[in-house]
Amino acid sequence: MAKELKEMTKRADNYSQWYNDLVVKADLAEQSAVRGCMVIKPYGYAIWEKMQRILDDKFKATGHVNAYFPLLIPKSFLSREAEHVEGFAKECAVVTHYRLKNDPYGGGVVVDPAAKLEEELIIRPTSETIIWNTYKNWIQSYRDLPILCNQWANVFRWEMRTRLFLRTAEFLWQEGHTAHATREEAEAEARHMLEVYADFAQEYMAVPVIKGVKTESERFAGAIDTYTIEAMMQDGKALQAGTSHFLGQNFAKAFDVQFLNKNNELEYVWATSWGVSTRLMGALIMTHSDDNGLVLPPHLAPIQVVIIPIYKGTEQLAHIDAKVESIVNRLREMGISVKYDNADNRRPGFKFADYELKGVPVRLVLGARDLENGTIEVMRRDTLEKETLPLEGIEENVRKMLEDIQANLYKKALANRTARTITVDTYDEFKERIEEGGFILAHWDGTPETEARIKEETKATIRCLPFDGDLTPGVCMVTGKPSARRVLFARSY
């Protein structure tokens, strides 16, 4: 394990390689035999499961229900909404045949040319089209609305430059798709779900986020407005952590989804969609982790507490086992996940480094001498601080420490974002400061031409127009034309 840590790149040396090393060495994920796709390993999937469980409960608490829609989408469906197909056309994987056969020349299996599909099928890059084709059968009158559906699924988008969790061809996500009788109700839904995402990021992931609306060039293909939560990673780059889209009546018109309103008049349905993905795993890693490995907020850690015994001989171990059993039972009664690692196939030092690498928030070490003294050694992963505490009442102390770690991780991440968020007024200063990383608030004239120029010249994009941003008018840093407000710029993942 010491060798594993020694071989891990330091953040200061190469942040990107540090991230790649950590994902693999902490047993979160690895590359698969299919280029651009990943294998999420059990420990990584356990973190995703906790995210999924919490979010699913939040969705259901707001009246949403889960459903499932097909993986394959008829190609013609994507043609019905022009902006949507334009946005995803270059990323689509296409199924053209439905059968293989043995190569008569001994070359293994080959595509049977006689099995060509009448219409090609697209592996879903997102599900708006197949879902709105379905909703047409579900909606006749205002009494059928709203429909508040979510699905947990995988999607596929061809990616040439991939990175585990952050950008892969196939990834896991949830996608909510709702149908409403009025514009106001749909817009409120889209904004509300963004708040759900923001609360989850901040309360569970300990990741502070900025909420805002995307520019026209950055919004979801086919949406009228895209709302976003933007997080800052330790290296100063932005990560789009979740989006919620007000789709207007675009998809209802594309698939002819109409309803009889209360005045007995036909009207097109109003729509939203919203989603977060396994990209959140990347946000979690890059916001908190350090050169010793993963640092997990207790609210999402699969193992919140690990207990490791130090002993000589089976008699000492038996005494420690007896004491630890009561500690484990009490912690579990408090709803805390705990692992007692008394396996004799690894030395204590190896276990210390392994659980540190995997980001377990609290480590307890109990030896024979500790039992005699009525004490136990405690280490918290966020600060790597150790202290010796009384065995009596250790469970309550651990519970408080876990909450303190959760709060401290958020506080640290927020301090990093605050320190690296600046305001600039000139384009020369912007080009200089963007090289340092971080968020920049600056004036922009509102035109896509200026936005594209900034992106081309600096590799920075407008992350959003923050809801709580500076609304003071000014002049564009590039063109000198009037600007209604400052917007948020950053380089991003």
C-alpha positions as CSV (number, residue, x, y, z in Angstrom):
1,M,0.0,0.0,0.0
2,A,2.9,2.4,0.7
3,K,4.0,1.6,-2.9
4,E,0.5,2.4,-4.2
5,L,0.6,5.8,-2.5
6,K,4.1,6.5,-3.6
7,E,3.2,6.0,-7.2
8,M,0.2,8.3,-7.0
9,T,0.8,11.6,-8.8
10,K,0.7,14.7,-6.5
11,R,-2.0,17.3,-7.2
12,A,0.6,20.1,-7.5
13,D,2.6,18.1,-10.1
14,N,-0.2,17.1,-12.5
15,Y,-3.8,17.5,-11.3
16,S,-5.3,15.6,-14.2
17,Q,-3.1,12.6,-13.7
18,W,-3.6,12.8,-9.9
19,Y,-7.3,12.4,-10.5
20,N,-6.9,9.5,-12.9
21,D,-4.5,7.7,-10.5
22,L,-6.9,8.2,-7.6
23,V,-10.0,6.9,-9.3
24,V,-8.1,3.6,-10.1
25,K,-6.1,3.2,-6.9
26,A,-9.1,3.9,-4.7
27,D,-11.0,1.1,-6.5
28,L,-13.7,3.4,-7.8
29,A,-13.6,2.5,-11.5
30,E,-11.4,1.4,-14.4
31,Q,-11.3,1.4,-18.2
32,S,-13.2,-1.3,-19.9
33,A,-12.6,-3.4,-23.0
34,V,-15.0,-1.0,-24.9
35,R,-13.2,2.2,-25.7
36,G,-14.7,5.2,-23.9
37,C,-16.7,3.1,-21.4
38,M,-15.9,2.3,-17.8
39,V,-16.3,-0.4,-15.3
40,I,-17.6,1.1,-12.0
41,K,-16.1,-1.1,-9.3
42,P,-18.1,-2.2,-6.1
43,Y,-16.6,0.6,-3.9
44,G,-17.3,3.3,-6.5
45,Y,-20.8,1.9,-7.1
46,A,-21.6,1.9,-3.4
47,I,-21.0,5.7,-3.4
48,W,-23.2,6.1,-6.5
49,E,-25.9,3.9,-4.8
50,K,-26.0,6.2,-1.8
51,M,-26.4,9.2,-4.1
52,Q,-29.1,7.4,-6.0
53,R,-31.0,6.4,-2.9
54,I,-30.9,9.9,-1.4
55,L,-31.9,11.6,-4.7
56,D,-34.7,9.0,-5.3
57,D,-36.2,9.8,-1.9
58,K,-36.0,13.5,-2.6
59,F,-37.8,13.0,-6.0
60,K,-40.5,10.9,-4.5
61,A,-41.0,13.4,-1.6
62,T,-41.9,16.0,-4.3
63,G,-44.5,13.7,-6.0
64,H,-42.4,12.1,-8.7
65,V,-42.6,8.5,-9.6
66,N,-40.1,6.2,-11.4
67,A,-40.8,4.6,-14.8
68,Y,-38.6,3.0,-17.5
69,F,-38.5,3.7,-21.2
70,P,-36.7,1.9,-24.1
71,L,-32.9,2.0,-24.7
72,L,-33.5,2.1,-28.4
73,I,-35.1,5.0,-30.2
74,P,-36.4,5.0,-33.8
75,K,-34.2,7.4,-35.9
76,S,-37.2,9.2,-37.2
77,F,-38.1,10.3,-33.6
78,L,-34.9,12.4,-33.4
79,S,-35.8,14.2,-36.7
80,R,-39.0,15.6,-35.3
81,E,-37.4,18.3,-33.1
82,A,-34.8,20.1,-35.2
83,E,-32.7,21.7,-32.5
84,H,-32.7,18.5,-30.5
85,V,-31.4,16.3,-33.4
86,E,-28.8,18.9,-34.3
87,G,-27.5,18.9,-30.7
88,F,-27.1,15.2,-30.5
89,A,-26.5,14.0,-34.1
90,K,-22.7,13.8,-33.8
91,E,-22.9,11.8,-30.6
92,C,-25.4,9.1,-31.6
93,A,-24.6,5.4,-31.8
94,V,-26.7,3.7,-34.5
95,V,-28.1,0.1,-34.6
96,T,-28.5,-1.0,-38.3
97,H,-28.9,-4.8,-38.1
98,Y,-30.6,-7.2,-35.9
99,R,-28.7,-10.5,-36.4
100,L,-25.2,-12.0,-36.7
101,K,-24.1,-15.1,-38.4
102,N,-21.1,-17.3,-38.6
103,D,-18.6,-16.2,-41.3
104,P,-18.5,-19.0,-43.9
105,Y,-14.8,-18.2,-44.4
106,G,-14.0,-18.9,-40.7
107,G,-13.7,-15.3,-39.6
108,G,-15.9,-15.7,-36.5
109,V,-19.3,-13.9,-36.5
110,V,-20.2,-11.2,-39.0
111,V,-23.2,-9.0,-39.5
112,D,-25.9,-10.7,-41.5
113,P,-26.5,-8.4,-44.5
114,A,-30.0,-9.9,-44.8
115,A,-30.9,-8.6,-41.3
116,K,-30.8,-4.9,-42.0
117,L,-33.4,-3.0,-40.1
118,E,-36.1,-1.1,-42.0
119,E,-35.4,1.9,-39.8
120,E,-32.2,2.4,-37.8
121,L,-32.4,2.6,-34.1
122,I,-30.5,5.1,-31.9
123,I,-29.0,4.1,-28.6
124,R,-30.5,6.8,-26.4
125,P,-28.4,9.8,-25.8
126,T,-31.3,11.2,-23.8
127,S,-35.0,10.2,-23.8
128,E,-37.1,13.2,-24.6
129,T,-38.2,11.9,-28.0
130,I,-39.2,8.3,-26.9
131,I,-40.9,9.7,-23.8
132,W,-42.9,12.3,-25.6
133,N,-44.0,9.8,-28.2
134,T,-45.3,7.8,-25.2
135,Y,-46.9,10.7,-23.4
136,K,-49.1,11.3,-26.5
137,N,-51.0,8.1,-25.4
138,W,-51.2,9.1,-21.8
139,I,-52.6,12.6,-22.1
140,Q,-56.0,13.6,-23.4
141,S,-57.3,16.2,-20.9
142,Y,-56.1,18.5,-18.1
143,R,-57.2,15.8,-15.7
144,D,-54.2,13.7,-16.9
145,L,-51.7,16.4,-15.9
146,P,-49.2,16.8,-14.5
147,I,-47.2,13.8,-15.3
148,L,-44.1,13.6,-13.0
149,C,-41.9,10.8,-14.2
150,N,-38.2,10.0,-13.5
151,Q,-36.1,7.1,-14.8
152,W,-32.8,5.7,-13.6
153,A,-31.0,4.6,-16.7
154,N,-27.8,4.5,-18.8
155,V,-27.2,6.6,-21.9
156,F,-24.7,6.5,-24.7
157,R,-23.0,9.5,-26.4
158,W,-19.9,8.9,-28.5
159,E,-17.0,10.6,-26.8
160,M,-13.5,10.7,-28.3
161,R,-11.7,12.2,-25.3
162,T,-12.9,10.4,-22.2
163,R,-12.1,10.5,-18.5
164,L,-13.5,8.2,-15.8
165,F,-16.7,9.5,-14.3
166,L,-16.3,13.0,-15.9
167,R,-16.9,12.1,-19.5
168,T,-17.5,8.6,-20.8
169,A,-19.4,7.3,-23.8
170,E,-21.8,5.4,-21.6
171,F,-22.8,6.7,-18.2
172,L,-25.4,6.3,-15.6
173,W,-27.9,9.0,-14.7
174,Q,-31.5,9.9,-13.8
175,E,-33.6,11.9,-16.1
176,G,-36.9,13.4,-15.0
177,H,-39.5,14.2,-17.7
178,T,-42.6,16.1,-16.7
179,A,-45.7,17.3,-18.5
180,H,-47.8,20.3,-17.3
181,A,-51.0,22.2,-18.2
182,T,-49.4,25.7,-18.0
183,R,-46.2,27.4,-18.7
184,E,-46.0,28.8,-15.2
185,E,-46.3,25.3,-13.7
186,A,-43.6,23.9,-15.9
187,E,-41.2,26.8,-15.3
188,A,-41.7,26.4,-11.5
189,E,-41.0,22.6,-11.8
190,A,-37.7,23.2,-13.7
191,R,-36.6,25.8,-11.1
192,H,-37.7,23.6,-8.2
193,M,-35.8,20.6,-9.4
194,L,-32.7,22.7,-9.7
195,E,-33.1,23.6,-6.0
196,V,-33.3,19.8,-5.2
197,Y,-30.0,19.3,-7.0
198,A,-28.4,22.3,-5.2
199,D,-29.6,21.1,-1.8
200,F,-28.2,17.6,-2.5
201,A,-24.8,18.9,-3.7
202,Q,-24.4,21.1,-0.6
203,E,-26.0,19.0,2.1
204,Y,-24.7,15.6,1.1
205,M,-21.8,16.1,-1.2
206,A,-20.5,19.1,0.8
207,V,-20.0,20.9,-2.6
208,P,-21.0,24.5,-2.8
209,V,-22.7,25.4,-6.1
210,I,-23.7,28.5,-8.0
211,K,-27.2,28.4,-9.4
212,G,-28.0,30.2,-12.7
213,V,-29.3,30.0,-16.2
214,K,-27.3,29.0,-19.3
215,T,-26.8,31.3,-22.3
216,E,-28.5,30.4,-25.5
217,S,-25.4,28.7,-27.0
218,E,-24.9,26.6,-23.9
219,R,-28.5,25.5,-23.2
220,F,-29.8,22.0,-23.8
221,A,-30.7,21.1,-27.4
222,G,-34.4,21.8,-27.7
223,A,-34.9,23.8,-24.5
224,I,-36.1,27.3,-24.0
225,D,-34.1,27.7,-20.8
226,T,-31.5,25.5,-19.1
227,Y,-30.9,26.0,-15.4
228,T,-27.6,24.8,-13.9
229,I,-25.6,24.3,-10.8
230,E,-21.9,25.0,-11.2
231,A,-19.2,23.8,-8.9
232,M,-15.6,24.7,-8.6
233,M,-12.9,22.0,-8.4
234,Q,-9.7,22.3,-6.4
235,D,-7.8,23.3,-9.5
236,G,-10.1,26.2,-10.2
237,K,-12.0,24.6,-13.1
238,A,-15.8,24.6,-13.2
239,L,-17.9,21.4,-13.4
240,Q,-21.5,21.5,-14.4
241,A,-23.0,19.3,-11.7
242,G,-26.6,19.2,-12.7
243,T,-29.1,20.8,-15.1
244,S,-32.8,21.3,-15.3
245,H,-34.5,22.3,-18.6
246,F,-37.7,24.3,-19.3
247,L,-38.7,22.8,-22.7
248,G,-41.7,24.9,-23.4
249,Q,-44.1,23.2,-25.9
250,N,-41.3,22.2,-28.3
251,F,-41.5,18.4,-27.8
252,A,-45.3,18.5,-27.4
253,K,-45.6,20.1,-30.8
254,A,-43.0,17.8,-32.3
255,F,-45.0,14.7,-31.2
256,D,-48.5,16.3,-31.3
257,V,-49.2,16.0,-27.6
258,Q,-52.3,18.1,-26.9
259,F,-54.9,18.1,-24.2
260,L,-58.3,19.6,-23.6
261,N,-58.0,22.4,-21.1
262,K,-60.7,23.4,-18.6
263,N,-62.3,25.6,-21.2
264,N,-62.6,22.5,-23.5
265,E,-60.0,23.9,-25.8
266,L,-57.1,21.9,-27.4
267,E,-53.7,23.1,-26.1
268,Y,-50.1,21.8,-26.4
269,V,-48.6,20.4,-23.2
270,W,-45.7,22.2,-21.4
271,A,-42.6,20.2,-20.5
272,T,-39.5,19.9,-18.4
273,S,-36.6,17.6,-18.2
274,W,-33.7,17.4,-15.6
275,G,-30.9,15.1,-14.8
276,V,-27.7,14.4,-12.9
277,S,-25.2,11.6,-13.7
278,T,-22.2,9.7,-12.5
279,R,-20.3,12.9,-13.2
280,L,-21.2,13.7,-9.6
281,M,-18.6,11.1,-8.6
282,G,-16.0,13.2,-10.4
283,A,-17.2,16.3,-8.6
284,L,-17.0,14.6,-5.2
285,I,-13.4,13.4,-5.8
286,M,-12.0,16.6,-7.2
287,T,-13.6,18.9,-4.6
288,H,-12.3,17.1,-1.4
289,S,-9.6,14.6,-2.0
290,D,-5.9,15.0,-1.3
291,D,-2.5,13.5,-2.0
292,N,-3.2,10.7,0.4
293,G,-6.3,9.6,-1.5
294,L,-10.0,9.9,-1.5
295,V,-11.7,12.2,1.1
296,L,-15.4,11.4,1.4
297,P,-18.1,13.5,3.1
298,P,-19.7,11.2,5.8
299,H,-23.2,11.6,4.3
300,L,-22.1,9.7,1.2
301,A,-19.4,7.4,2.6
302,P,-20.2,3.7,2.2
303,I,-18.1,3.1,5.3
304,Q,-18.3,6.0,7.8
305,V,-16.2,4.4,10.5
306,V,-13.6,1.7,10.4
307,I,-12.3,0.0,13.6
308,I,-8.9,-1.6,13.5
309,P,-7.6,-3.8,16.4
310,I,-3.9,-3.9,17.5
311,Y,-3.2,-7.1,19.3
312,K,-0.7,-9.9,20.0
313,G,-2.3,-13.3,20.1
314,T,-5.8,-14.6,20.1
315,E,-6.5,-13.9,23.7
316,Q,-5.9,-10.1,23.3
317,L,-8.0,-10.2,20.1
318,A,-10.9,-11.9,22.0
319,H,-11.0,-9.1,24.6
320,I,-10.9,-6.4,21.9
321,D,-13.6,-8.2,19.9
322,A,-15.9,-8.3,22.8
323,K,-15.5,-4.5,23.4
324,V,-15.8,-3.6,19.8
325,E,-19.0,-5.6,19.3
326,S,-20.8,-3.2,21.7
327,I,-19.3,-0.1,20.0
328,V,-20.4,-1.4,16.5
329,N,-23.9,-2.2,17.7
330,R,-24.3,1.2,19.2
331,L,-23.0,3.0,16.2
332,R,-25.3,1.0,13.9
333,E,-28.3,1.9,16.2
334,M,-27.4,5.5,15.5
335,G,-27.6,4.9,11.7
336,I,-23.8,5.0,11.2
337,S,-22.2,2.5,8.8
338,V,-19.2,0.9,10.5
339,K,-16.7,-1.8,9.6
340,Y,-14.6,-3.8,12.1
341,D,-11.6,-5.1,10.3
342,N,-10.0,-7.8,12.4
343,A,-8.8,-9.8,9.4
344,D,-5.3,-11.3,10.1
345,N,-4.2,-11.3,6.5
346,R,-3.1,-7.7,6.4
347,R,-0.9,-5.7,8.8
348,P,-2.5,-2.7,10.7
349,G,-0.2,-0.2,8.8
350,F,-1.5,-1.6,5.5
351,K,-5.1,-1.2,6.7
352,F,-4.5,2.4,7.9
353,A,-3.2,3.4,4.4
354,D,-5.9,1.5,2.6
355,Y,-8.8,3.1,4.4
356,E,-7.1,6.5,4.2
357,L,-6.8,6.0,0.4
358,K,-10.5,5.1,0.2
359,G,-11.6,8.1,2.2
360,V,-13.2,6.5,5.2
361,P,-14.1,9.6,7.4
362,V,-13.3,8.2,10.8
363,R,-10.8,5.5,11.9
364,L,-10.8,4.0,15.4
365,V,-7.8,2.0,16.6
366,L,-8.1,-0.1,19.7
367,G,-5.3,-2.1,21.3
368,A,-4.8,-4.1,24.5
369,R,-3.2,-1.1,26.3
370,D,-6.2,1.1,25.3
371,L,-8.5,-1.4,26.9
372,E,-6.6,-1.2,30.1
373,N,-6.6,2.6,30.0
374,G,-10.2,2.9,28.9
375,T,-9.2,4.9,25.8
376,I,-9.3,4.6,22.0
377,E,-7.3,6.4,19.2
378,V,-9.4,8.3,16.8
379,M,-8.4,9.8,13.4
380,R,-10.5,12.0,11.1
381,R,-9.8,11.7,7.4
382,D,-10.4,15.4,6.5
383,T,-7.6,16.8,8.7
384,L,-5.6,13.6,9.4
385,E,-5.6,14.6,13.0
386,K,-5.3,11.9,15.7
387,E,-6.5,12.1,19.3
388,T,-7.0,9.7,22.2
389,L,-10.5,9.7,23.6
390,P,-12.2,7.9,26.4
391,L,-13.9,4.6,25.4
392,E,-16.9,5.7,27.5
393,G,-19.2,7.7,25.2
394,I,-17.1,7.1,22.1
395,E,-20.1,6.5,20.0
396,E,-21.6,10.0,20.6
397,N,-18.2,11.5,20.1
398,V,-18.0,9.8,16.7
399,R,-21.4,10.9,15.7
400,K,-20.5,14.5,16.4
401,M,-17.2,14.2,14.7
402,L,-18.9,12.9,11.5
403,E,-21.2,15.9,11.4
404,D,-18.2,18.2,12.0
405,I,-16.3,16.6,9.2
406,Q,-19.3,17.1,6.8
407,A,-19.5,20.7,7.8
408,N,-15.7,21.2,7.6
409,L,-15.5,19.8,4.1
410,Y,-18.2,22.2,2.9
411,K,-16.5,25.1,4.6
412,K,-13.2,24.3,3.1
413,A,-14.6,23.9,-0.4
414,L,-16.6,27.2,-0.1
415,A,-13.4,29.0,1.1
416,N,-11.5,27.7,-2.0
417,R,-14.3,29.0,-4.3
418,T,-14.5,32.4,-2.5
419,A,-10.8,32.9,-2.7
420,R,-10.7,32.0,-6.4
421,T,-13.7,34.1,-7.5
422,I,-12.8,37.5,-8.8
423,T,-14.3,40.4,-10.7
424,V,-12.6,41.9,-13.8
425,D,-13.5,44.8,-16.1
426,T,-11.0,44.6,-19.0
427,Y,-10.4,41.8,-21.5
428,D,-6.6,42.0,-21.0
429,E,-7.0,41.4,-17.3
430,F,-9.5,38.6,-18.1
431,K,-7.0,36.8,-20.4
432,E,-4.3,37.1,-17.7
433,R,-6.4,35.9,-14.8
434,I,-8.2,33.1,-16.5
435,E,-4.8,31.3,-16.8
436,E,-4.7,31.2,-13.0
437,G,-8.0,29.2,-12.9
438,G,-11.1,30.1,-10.8
439,F,-14.4,31.9,-11.5
440,I,-14.4,35.3,-13.1
441,L,-17.4,37.7,-13.0
442,A,-17.3,40.0,-16.0
443,H,-19.6,42.0,-18.2
444,W,-20.6,40.6,-21.6
445,D,-22.7,42.3,-24.3
446,G,-25.1,39.4,-24.7
447,T,-24.2,38.4,-28.2
448,P,-23.2,34.8,-29.3
449,E,-20.4,36.3,-31.4
450,T,-18.7,37.8,-28.4
451,E,-19.3,34.6,-26.4
452,A,-17.7,32.5,-29.2
453,R,-14.7,34.8,-29.5
454,I,-14.0,34.6,-25.7
455,K,-14.2,30.8,-25.8
456,E,-11.9,30.6,-28.9
457,E,-9.3,33.0,-27.5
458,T,-9.3,31.9,-23.9
459,K,-10.9,28.4,-23.7
460,A,-13.3,29.9,-21.1
461,T,-17.0,29.6,-21.3
462,I,-19.9,31.4,-19.7
463,R,-20.9,28.9,-17.0
464,C,-24.2,30.7,-16.2
465,L,-26.0,34.0,-15.5
466,P,-26.1,33.5,-11.6
467,F,-29.5,33.9,-10.0
468,D,-27.9,35.8,-7.1
469,G,-25.4,37.7,-9.3
470,D,-24.5,41.3,-9.8
471,L,-27.3,42.9,-11.8
472,T,-25.5,46.3,-12.1
473,P,-25.4,47.4,-15.7
474,G,-22.0,48.1,-17.3
475,V,-20.0,47.7,-20.5
476,C,-18.8,44.5,-22.2
477,M,-15.1,43.8,-21.4
478,V,-14.5,42.8,-25.0
479,T,-16.6,45.2,-27.2
480,G,-17.4,48.1,-24.9
481,K,-21.1,47.7,-25.8
482,P,-23.8,47.9,-23.0
483,S,-24.0,44.9,-20.7
484,A,-27.1,44.2,-18.5
485,R,-25.1,42.4,-15.8
486,R,-22.0,40.4,-14.9
487,V,-21.9,36.7,-15.9
488,L,-19.8,33.8,-14.6
489,F,-16.9,32.7,-16.7
490,A,-14.5,29.7,-16.1
491,R,-12.6,27.0,-17.9
492,S,-14.4,23.7,-17.3
493,Y,-14.4,20.0,-17.4
